Amino acid sequence: MTREVSSITRTGAHEPFELQVSRGQVAYHRTNFKFGFNPDVDDALETVWAQGGLYSYLAAASVLTVSSSNANDTAAGTGARTVEIFGLDASYNEISETISLNGQTGVSTSQSYLRINRAIVRTAGSGGQNAGVIYAGTGTVTAGVPANIYTTIAAGDNQTLMALWTVPAGYTAYLHELLATVATTQNNKYCTATLVARPLGQVFQVKDKFVISEGSHHQEYSFPLKFDEKTDIEVRAIGDSASADIAISAALDIVYIRNGSTLA
């Protein structure tokens, strides 16, 4: 068992607050680096996630089916064997579980999810990665693809790429930084990226917006943006034409703090 070395601030020296939080040495504080990628955005608004299109949220907590587009992603296959799902239950509390894959046949989760925040391949066969696209969703599964898709892991990624996240119950989130990078093979095309948030019971509201033709935009918030518990946070993008062919990545650097907590 690895022993955590005591923070040097406990002996009167200085250590950055951010490092202390990442080391779990600041009570009630947690970090989340949430990142996503969309390989092809044109003139329709899309969420920055690997599946493409505008993300659709579950209306009620549901048992999900987890499956792959490739038969090699199975418990004894050469591809992905197990996947850990991270999300929120009907009360917005954090839950997770590990699923043993069965190729293109859907495997039901043991818990009901209102939100999925992340999925990670934990074990794989000789290929070392997921051979196909791994899905979590609801409805009929056809050739490994559920009728309603709520998360995907692109082939070979071993990790979801979703620039969206929901604040768990009992926490308040603070967004410190946002990074977006845009590239396209087309000339004179640009992308409009938007940070949106939906507090519980409300609608999505624009919190920041910027235009990128090529390259990166790094937005630091000197006074971090505050998001209450149960708020959906998302990065969306749209290109300036039907032939924009924009690839965009986006990342959110978040700390979330338990409500009502005080430090001695």
BALOBA-1460 file (C-alpha; in Angstrom, 3 decimals):
// residues 264
<rec num="1" residu="m" x="0.000" y="0.000" z="0.000"/>
<rec num="2" residu="t" x="1.349" y="3.431" z="-1.001"/>
<rec num="3" residu="r" x="1.703" y="5.869" z="1.900"/>
<rec num="4" residu="e" x="0.710" y="9.487" z="1.236"/>
<rec num="5" residu="v" x="3.487" y="11.874" z="2.252"/>
<rec num="6" residu="s" x="2.343" y="14.655" z="4.561"/>
<rec num="7" residu="s" x="1.897" y="18.100" z="3.014"/>
<rec num="8" residu="i" x="4.872" y="20.392" z="3.600"/>
<rec num="9" residu="t" x="2.472" y="23.139" z="4.693"/>
<rec num="10" residu="r" x="1.956" y="21.138" z="7.873"/>
<rec num="11" residu="t" x="5.571" y="21.878" z="8.787"/>
<rec num="12" residu="g" x="5.287" y="25.584" z="8.078"/>
<rec num="13" residu="a" x="6.533" y="25.577" z="4.478"/>
<rec num="14" residu="h" x="4.519" y="26.522" z="1.394"/>
<rec num="15" residu="e" x="2.790" y="24.222" z="-1.056"/>
<rec num="16" residu="p" x="0.335" y="25.399" z="-3.767"/>
<rec num="17" residu="f" x="-3.308" y="25.135" z="-2.746"/>
<rec num="18" residu="e" x="-4.148" y="23.421" z="-6.049"/>
<rec num="19" residu="l" x="-1.620" y="20.658" z="-5.347"/>
<rec num="20" residu="q" x="-3.023" y="20.179" z="-1.861"/>
<rec num="21" residu="v" x="-6.525" y="19.736" z="-3.298"/>
<rec num="22" residu="s" x="-5.295" y="17.216" z="-5.874"/>
<rec num="23" residu="r" x="-3.537" y="15.297" z="-3.097"/>
<rec num="24" residu="g" x="-6.760" y="15.119" z="-1.106"/>
<rec num="25" residu="q" x="-5.374" y="17.204" z="1.733"/>
<rec num="26" residu="v" x="-8.053" y="19.915" z="1.691"/>
<rec num="27" residu="a" x="-11.229" y="18.631" z="3.270"/>
<rec num="28" residu="y" x="-14.462" y="18.617" z="1.219"/>
<rec num="29" residu="h" x="-12.710" y="19.788" z="-1.986"/>
<rec num="30" residu="r" x="-12.604" y="17.674" z="-5.142"/>
<rec num="31" residu="t" x="-11.240" y="18.323" z="-8.626"/>
<rec num="32" residu="n" x="-12.557" y="17.436" z="-12.057"/>
<rec num="33" residu="f" x="-10.746" y="17.929" z="-15.362"/>
<rec num="34" residu="k" x="-13.545" y="17.363" z="-17.905"/>
<rec num="35" residu="f" x="-12.579" y="17.169" z="-21.559"/>
<rec num="36" residu="g" x="-14.187" y="16.293" z="-24.875"/>
<rec num="37" residu="f" x="-13.644" y="16.028" z="-28.609"/>
<rec num="38" residu="n" x="-15.893" y="16.289" z="-31.655"/>
<rec num="39" residu="p" x="-14.219" y="15.363" z="-34.964"/>
<rec num="40" residu="d" x="-16.671" y="17.019" z="-37.376"/>
<rec num="41" residu="v" x="-18.753" y="20.116" z="-36.697"/>
<rec num="42" residu="d" x="-20.468" y="21.964" z="-39.542"/>
<rec num="43" residu="d" x="-23.347" y="24.472" z="-39.490"/>
<rec num="44" residu="a" x="-25.531" y="22.710" z="-36.908"/>
<rec num="45" residu="l" x="-25.042" y="23.176" z="-33.175"/>
<rec num="46" residu="e" x="-23.325" y="20.173" z="-31.559"/>
<rec num="47" residu="t" x="-22.020" y="19.200" z="-28.159"/>
<rec num="48" residu="v" x="-18.269" y="18.652" z="-27.878"/>
<rec num="49" residu="w" x="-18.400" y="14.869" z="-27.462"/>
<rec num="50" residu="a" x="-17.193" y="11.935" z="-29.544"/>
<rec num="51" residu="q" x="-20.645" y="10.815" z="-30.670"/>
<rec num="52" residu="g" x="-21.425" y="14.137" z="-32.339"/>
<rec num="53" residu="g" x="-24.746" y="15.952" z="-32.475"/>
<rec num="54" residu="l" x="-26.442" y="17.759" z="-29.612"/>
<rec num="55" residu="y" x="-26.333" y="15.739" z="-26.404"/>
<rec num="56" residu="s" x="-29.667" y="14.438" z="-25.086"/>
<rec num="57" residu="y" x="-30.057" y="14.019" z="-21.312"/>
<rec num="58" residu="l" x="-31.915" y="11.239" z="-19.544"/>
<rec num="59" residu="a" x="-35.321" y="12.418" z="-18.324"/>
<rec num="60" residu="a" x="-35.428" y="9.898" z="-15.473"/>
<rec num="61" residu="a" x="-32.990" y="7.571" z="-13.771"/>
<rec num="62" residu="s" x="-32.750" y="4.409" z="-15.870"/>
<rec num="63" residu="v" x="-30.973" y="1.090" z="-16.043"/>
<rec num="64" residu="l" x="-28.560" y="1.333" z="-18.977"/>
<rec num="65" residu="t" x="-27.189" y="-1.230" z="-21.384"/>
<rec num="66" residu="v" x="-23.466" y="-1.207" z="-22.128"/>
<rec num="67" residu="s" x="-22.293" y="-2.685" z="-25.424"/>
<rec num="68" residu="s" x="-19.715" y="-2.412" z="-28.205"/>
<rec num="69" residu="s" x="-19.838" y="-2.205" z="-31.972"/>
<rec num="70" residu="n" x="-17.087" y="-4.871" z="-32.061"/>
<rec num="71" residu="a" x="-17.417" y="-8.487" z="-30.884"/>
<rec num="72" residu="n" x="-13.792" y="-8.445" z="-29.624"/>
<rec num="73" residu="d" x="-14.798" y="-6.166" z="-26.743"/>
<rec num="74" residu="t" x="-15.815" y="-8.988" z="-24.437"/>
<rec num="75" residu="a" x="-14.761" y="-10.607" z="-21.169"/>
<rec num="76" residu="a" x="-12.310" y="-12.978" z="-22.885"/>
<rec num="77" residu="g" x="-11.649" y="-10.947" z="-26.048"/>
<rec num="78" residu="t" x="-8.642" y="-9.101" z="-27.436"/>
<rec num="79" residu="g" x="-10.333" y="-5.724" z="-26.993"/>
<rec num="80" residu="a" x="-11.871" y="-4.043" z="-23.961"/>
<rec num="81" residu="r" x="-13.039" y="-6.412" z="-21.239"/>
<rec num="82" residu="t" x="-14.358" y="-4.225" z="-18.440"/>
<rec num="83" residu="v" x="-15.639" y="-0.647" z="-18.340"/>
<rec num="84" residu="e" x="-16.251" y="1.516" z="-15.289"/>
<rec num="85" residu="i" x="-19.243" y="3.852" z="-15.510"/>
<rec num="86" residu="f" x="-19.403" y="7.055" z="-13.420"/>
<rec num="87" residu="g" x="-22.636" y="8.998" z="-13.049"/>
<rec num="88" residu="l" x="-25.422" y="10.288" z="-10.824"/>
<rec num="89" residu="d" x="-28.481" y="8.540" z="-9.449"/>
<rec num="90" residu="a" x="-32.051" y="9.836" z="-9.294"/>
<rec num="91" residu="s" x="-31.094" y="12.131" z="-6.397"/>
<rec num="92" residu="y" x="-27.955" y="13.389" z="-8.190"/>
<rec num="93" residu="n" x="-25.641" y="11.468" z="-5.870"/>
<rec num="94" residu="e" x="-22.437" y="10.102" z="-7.386"/>
<rec num="95" residu="i" x="-22.488" y="6.393" z="-8.260"/>
<rec num="96" residu="s" x="-20.257" y="4.075" z="-10.263"/>
<rec num="97" residu="e" x="-19.892" y="0.438" z="-11.234"/>
<rec num="98" residu="t" x="-17.743" y="-1.831" z="-13.387"/>
<rec num="99" residu="i" x="-19.323" y="-3.739" z="-16.288"/>
<rec num="100" residu="s" x="-17.938" y="-6.899" z="-17.911"/>
<rec num="101" residu="l" x="-18.536" y="-6.479" z="-21.650"/>
<rec num="102" residu="n" x="-20.215" y="-9.019" z="-23.916"/>
<rec num="103" residu="g" x="-19.323" y="-7.744" z="-27.367"/>
<rec num="104" residu="q" x="-22.320" y="-6.455" z="-29.326"/>
<rec num="105" residu="t" x="-24.760" y="-7.830" z="-26.761"/>
<rec num="106" residu="g" x="-25.905" y="-5.277" z="-24.226"/>
<rec num="107" residu="v" x="-25.117" y="-5.783" z="-20.541"/>
<rec num="108" residu="s" x="-27.435" y="-4.072" z="-18.047"/>
<rec num="109" residu="t" x="-26.100" y="-1.841" z="-15.289"/>
<rec num="110" residu="s" x="-26.958" y="-2.823" z="-11.727"/>
<rec num="111" residu="q" x="-27.856" y="0.772" z="-10.854"/>
<rec num="112" residu="s" x="-30.126" y="3.394" z="-12.399"/>
<rec num="113" residu="y" x="-28.474" y="6.509" z="-13.822"/>
<rec num="114" residu="l" x="-29.914" y="9.988" z="-14.298"/>
<rec num="115" residu="r" x="-26.582" y="11.271" z="-15.652"/>
<rec num="116" residu="i" x="-23.407" y="9.679" z="-17.004"/>
<rec num="117" residu="n" x="-20.336" y="11.825" z="-16.431"/>
<rec num="118" residu="r" x="-17.566" y="9.493" z="-17.563"/>
<rec num="119" residu="a" x="-16.682" y="5.935" z="-18.617"/>
<rec num="120" residu="i" x="-13.242" y="4.336" z="-18.613"/>
<rec num="121" residu="v" x="-11.964" y="1.007" z="-19.964"/>
<rec num="122" residu="r" x="-10.301" y="-0.681" z="-16.995"/>
<rec num="123" residu="t" x="-9.064" y="-3.953" z="-18.500"/>
<rec num="124" residu="a" x="-8.437" y="-5.208" z="-22.032"/>
<rec num="125" residu="g" x="-7.067" y="-8.204" z="-23.891"/>
<rec num="126" residu="s" x="-3.960" y="-8.365" z="-26.060"/>
<rec num="127" residu="g" x="-5.067" y="-5.339" z="-28.102"/>
<rec num="128" residu="g" x="-4.764" y="-3.094" z="-25.050"/>
<rec num="129" residu="q" x="-7.767" y="-0.976" z="-26.035"/>
<rec num="130" residu="n" x="-11.414" y="-1.065" z="-27.053"/>
<rec num="131" residu="a" x="-11.690" y="-2.536" z="-30.542"/>
<rec num="132" residu="g" x="-15.019" y="-0.891" z="-31.305"/>
<rec num="133" residu="v" x="-17.109" y="2.002" z="-30.100"/>
<rec num="134" residu="i" x="-18.421" y="1.322" z="-26.602"/>
<rec num="135" residu="y" x="-21.893" y="2.632" z="-25.836"/>
<rec num="136" residu="a" x="-24.090" y="3.118" z="-22.786"/>
<rec num="137" residu="g" x="-27.721" y="3.788" z="-23.521"/>
<rec num="138" residu="t" x="-31.304" y="2.610" z="-23.494"/>
<rec num="139" residu="g" x="-33.646" y="0.890" z="-25.924"/>
<rec num="140" residu="t" x="-33.036" y="-1.847" z="-28.454"/>
<rec num="141" residu="v" x="-29.387" y="-2.684" z="-29.139"/>
<rec num="142" residu="t" x="-28.647" y="-3.301" z="-32.826"/>
<rec num="143" residu="a" x="-25.159" y="-4.496" z="-33.807"/>
<rec num="144" residu="g" x="-23.930" y="-3.142" z="-30.478"/>
<rec num="145" residu="v" x="-25.584" y="0.282" z="-30.823"/>
<rec num="146" residu="p" x="-28.442" y="1.193" z="-28.438"/>
<rec num="147" residu="a" x="-31.425" y="3.161" z="-29.704"/>
<rec num="148" residu="n" x="-30.704" y="6.029" z="-27.295"/>
<rec num="149" residu="i" x="-27.036" y="6.864" z="-26.732"/>
<rec num="150" residu="y" x="-25.875" y="8.635" z="-23.566"/>
<rec num="151" residu="t" x="-22.158" y="8.006" z="-23.709"/>
<rec num="152" residu="t" x="-19.572" y="6.606" z="-26.107"/>
<rec num="153" residu="i" x="-15.939" y="5.609" z="-26.017"/>
<rec num="154" residu="a" x="-14.484" y="5.929" z="-29.515"/>
<rec num="155" residu="a" x="-12.475" y="2.934" z="-30.748"/>
<rec num="156" residu="g" x="-9.007" y="2.932" z="-29.187"/>
<rec num="157" residu="d" x="-9.640" y="5.783" z="-26.723"/>
<rec num="158" residu="n" x="-10.301" y="3.742" z="-23.539"/>
<rec num="159" residu="q" x="-12.025" y="6.846" z="-22.135"/>
<rec num="160" residu="t" x="-15.059" y="8.973" z="-22.878"/>
<rec num="161" residu="l" x="-14.429" y="12.362" z="-24.486"/>
<rec num="162" residu="m" x="-17.378" y="14.453" z="-23.285"/>
<rec num="163" residu="a" x="-17.097" y="18.179" z="-22.509"/>
<rec num="164" residu="l" x="-20.158" y="18.016" z="-20.304"/>
<rec num="165" residu="w" x="-20.720" y="17.372" z="-16.610"/>
<rec num="166" residu="t" x="-23.423" y="17.639" z="-13.979"/>
<rec num="167" residu="v" x="-22.687" y="18.973" z="-10.485"/>
<rec num="168" residu="p" x="-23.478" y="16.284" z="-7.877"/>
<rec num="169" residu="a" x="-25.993" y="16.846" z="-5.100"/>
<rec num="170" residu="g" x="-24.529" y="18.508" z="-2.031"/>
<rec num="171" residu="y" x="-21.739" y="20.286" z="-3.924"/>
<rec num="172" residu="t" x="-21.087" y="23.660" z="-5.546"/>
<rec num="173" residu="a" x="-18.741" y="23.739" z="-8.549"/>
<rec num="174" residu="y" x="-16.309" y="26.482" z="-9.553"/>
<rec num="175" residu="l" x="-14.924" y="26.667" z="-13.093"/>
<rec num="176" residu="h" x="-11.367" y="28.035" z="-13.127"/>
<rec num="177" residu="e" x="-10.371" y="27.570" z="-16.774"/>
<rec num="178" residu="l" x="-11.769" y="26.644" z="-20.168"/>
<rec num="179" residu="l" x="-9.659" y="25.585" z="-23.133"/>
<rec num="180" residu="a" x="-10.877" y="25.015" z="-26.703"/>
<rec num="181" residu="t" x="-8.814" y="24.066" z="-29.771"/>
<rec num="182" residu="v" x="-10.109" y="24.193" z="-33.343"/>
<rec num="183" residu="a" x="-8.696" y="22.822" z="-36.596"/>
<rec num="184" residu="t" x="-10.069" y="22.343" z="-40.112"/>
<rec num="185" residu="t" x="-8.758" y="21.377" z="-43.551"/>
<rec num="186" residu="q" x="-10.995" y="24.041" z="-45.131"/>
<rec num="187" residu="n" x="-9.914" y="27.632" z="-45.806"/>
<rec num="188" residu="n" x="-11.441" y="30.661" z="-44.079"/>
<rec num="189" residu="k" x="-13.744" y="28.673" z="-41.812"/>
<rec num="190" residu="y" x="-14.393" y="29.423" z="-38.157"/>
<rec num="191" residu="c" x="-16.107" y="27.914" z="-35.141"/>
<rec num="192" residu="t" x="-18.257" y="29.533" z="-32.473"/>
<rec num="193" residu="a" x="-17.867" y="27.733" z="-29.143"/>
<rec num="194" residu="t" x="-20.275" y="28.323" z="-26.266"/>
<rec num="195" residu="l" x="-20.196" y="27.421" z="-22.603"/>
<rec num="196" residu="v" x="-23.746" y="26.759" z="-21.413"/>
<rec num="197" residu="a" x="-25.231" y="25.750" z="-18.063"/>
<rec num="198" residu="r" x="-28.683" y="24.609" z="-16.968"/>
<rec num="199" residu="p" x="-29.551" y="25.022" z="-13.273"/>
<rec num="200" residu="l" x="-32.077" y="22.509" z="-11.974"/>
<rec num="201" residu="g" x="-35.563" y="23.255" z="-13.296"/>
<rec num="202" residu="q" x="-34.370" y="25.950" z="-15.710"/>
<rec num="203" residu="v" x="-33.089" y="26.112" z="-19.310"/>
<rec num="204" residu="f" x="-29.579" y="26.213" z="-20.765"/>
<rec num="205" residu="q" x="-28.037" y="29.676" z="-20.423"/>
<rec num="206" residu="v" x="-24.928" y="31.024" z="-22.167"/>
<rec num="207" residu="k" x="-22.067" y="31.622" z="-19.726"/>
<rec num="208" residu="d" x="-19.306" y="32.407" z="-22.248"/>
<rec num="209" residu="k" x="-18.922" y="32.490" z="-26.019"/>
<rec num="210" residu="f" x="-15.941" y="32.894" z="-28.339"/>
<rec num="211" residu="v" x="-15.007" y="32.507" z="-31.991"/>
<rec num="212" residu="i" x="-11.968" y="30.541" z="-33.166"/>
<rec num="213" residu="s" x="-10.765" y="30.246" z="-36.769"/>
<rec num="214" residu="e" x="-7.712" y="28.055" z="-36.112"/>
<rec num="215" residu="g" x="-5.752" y="27.320" z="-32.956"/>
<rec num="216" residu="s" x="-6.648" y="27.522" z="-29.287"/>
<rec num="217" residu="h" x="-8.581" y="29.765" z="-26.937"/>
<rec num="218" residu="h" x="-7.607" y="29.683" z="-23.257"/>
<rec num="219" residu="q" x="-10.051" y="31.399" z="-20.923"/>
<rec num="220" residu="e" x="-9.041" y="31.911" z="-17.295"/>
<rec num="221" residu="y" x="-11.662" y="33.106" z="-14.836"/>
<rec num="222" residu="s" x="-9.997" y="35.292" z="-12.206"/>
<rec num="223" residu="f" x="-13.201" y="34.951" z="-10.239"/>
<rec num="224" residu="p" x="-14.255" y="31.348" z="-10.950"/>
<rec num="225" residu="l" x="-17.727" y="30.789" z="-12.383"/>
<rec num="226" residu="k" x="-20.051" y="29.300" z="-9.757"/>
<rec num="227" residu="f" x="-22.498" y="26.475" z="-10.519"/>
<rec num="228" residu="d" x="-24.964" y="25.153" z="-7.966"/>
<rec num="229" residu="e" x="-25.657" y="21.496" z="-7.294"/>
<rec num="230" residu="k" x="-27.530" y="19.559" z="-10.018"/>
<rec num="231" residu="t" x="-26.506" y="22.046" z="-12.740"/>
<rec num="232" residu="d" x="-25.728" y="20.629" z="-16.192"/>
<rec num="233" residu="i" x="-22.596" y="22.207" z="-17.728"/>
<rec num="234" residu="e" x="-21.705" y="21.756" z="-21.386"/>
<rec num="235" residu="v" x="-19.520" y="23.086" z="-24.212"/>
<rec num="236" residu="r" x="-21.196" y="23.380" z="-27.625"/>
<rec num="237" residu="a" x="-19.880" y="24.362" z="-31.052"/>
<rec num="238" residu="i" x="-21.096" y="25.353" z="-34.496"/>
<rec num="239" residu="g" x="-19.211" y="26.047" z="-37.733"/>
<rec num="240" residu="d" x="-19.875" y="28.861" z="-40.169"/>
<rec num="241" residu="s" x="-20.887" y="26.657" z="-43.110"/>
<rec num="242" residu="a" x="-22.098" y="23.200" z="-44.123"/>
<rec num="243" residu="s" x="-18.565" y="22.385" z="-45.296"/>
<rec num="244" residu="a" x="-16.691" y="23.724" z="-42.263"/>
<rec num="245" residu="d" x="-15.379" y="20.243" z="-41.297"/>
<rec num="246" residu="i" x="-14.224" y="21.532" z="-37.921"/>
<rec num="247" residu="a" x="-12.564" y="19.329" z="-35.325"/>
<rec num="248" residu="i" x="-12.792" y="20.771" z="-31.842"/>
<rec num="249" residu="s" x="-11.557" y="19.762" z="-28.412"/>
<rec num="250" residu="a" x="-12.615" y="21.444" z="-25.182"/>
<rec num="251" residu="a" x="-11.638" y="21.080" z="-21.530"/>
<rec num="252" residu="l" x="-13.053" y="22.374" z="-18.255"/>
<rec num="253" residu="d" x="-10.930" y="22.706" z="-15.098"/>
<rec num="254" residu="i" x="-13.280" y="22.457" z="-12.129"/>
<rec num="255" residu="v" x="-13.115" y="22.261" z="-8.353"/>
<rec num="256" residu="y" x="-16.271" y="21.304" z="-6.482"/>
<rec num="257" residu="i" x="-16.788" y="21.817" z="-2.778"/>
<rec num="258" residu="r" x="-19.253" y="20.192" z="-0.405"/>
<rec num="259" residu="n" x="-21.999" y="22.609" z="0.650"/>
<rec num="260" residu="g" x="-22.027" y="23.799" z="4.242"/>
<rec num="261" residu="s" x="-18.433" y="22.705" z="4.844"/>
<rec num="262" residu="t" x="-16.050" y="24.764" z="6.920"/>
<rec num="263" residu="l" x="-12.347" y="24.226" z="7.432"/>
<rec num="264" residu="a" x="-10.817" y="24.438" z="10.884"/>
